[in-house]
């Protein structure tokens, strides 16, 4: 695993354009990693894990041997041992997909994510598969925030169990995080979401991002999105959201199971960049984005590269 981490670190520098990006700091790639006035923030993330606890079986299928929570947990521990400021997020569809969910109703997934130290998640459509009652039943096992800003649970039993946003502090930085979910009508049986009120995700996302950046003075604003990366239609997606916001720095996406080798930077309404990333499904990949903040000037750059969760992590 030690060698694999070294290889991934080289890939960060080679694949993400860090040599060009460092001109914002006037540093070379080696200097930026050591500069005392630079704060490094490491963001790890998953999406659409779908109750994949064990690796895919060795049955000749495309994904055989990939994934597995034990391997992911070991990798996360390794990264945390090397980095000071690490955050871990999930963009929804924690539940549904293997017999573990059918047997335990999501308890195992929540317990394992708590053990891995997830900081916050949002809900995907499949997280409603056992109804609001089924999701609420598993929340005592979740020692992390569930963020849903455009689902109004006021008239449901989930009232007070989720938050619209959260602010986390790392290395003197304020990181604002909020969740945005897909429209449930047509995807989820009505009885499973009950009186949940769906709010326009574009309107709510801008409201949350403006609050976090302008009023609460967050250094970085992250949206945990289960809208989907992109569609052929005009349906709301991460790409649409990225183009039509002013204060979102990073969208960690889900729903469409999109494997992105590198994040996508989209120019937003402020003329700045909103970054989109998504890492497939089933815990096959662990996403990683490193931000480097210049302590006194507020400038930043990022590098990114996913980790493939495979048996190589056990060597």
Buried (B, 14 or more C-beta within 10 A) or exposed (E): BEEBBEEBBEBBBEBBEBEEBBEBBEBEBEEBBEBEEBBBBBBBBBBBBBBBBEBBEEEEEEBEBBBBBBBBBBBBEBBBEEBEBBBBBBBBBBBBBBEBBEEBBBBBBBBBBEEBBBBBBBBBBBBBBBBBEBBBBBEEBBEBBBBBBBBBBEEBBBEEBBBBBBEBEBEEBBBBBBBBBBBBEEBBEEEBBBEBEBBEBBEBBBBBBBBBBEEEEBBBBBBBBBBBBBEEEEEBBBBBBBEBBBBBBBBBBBBBBBEBEBBBEBEBEEEBBBBBBBBBBBBBBBBBBBBBBBBEEEEBBBBBBBBBBBEEBEE
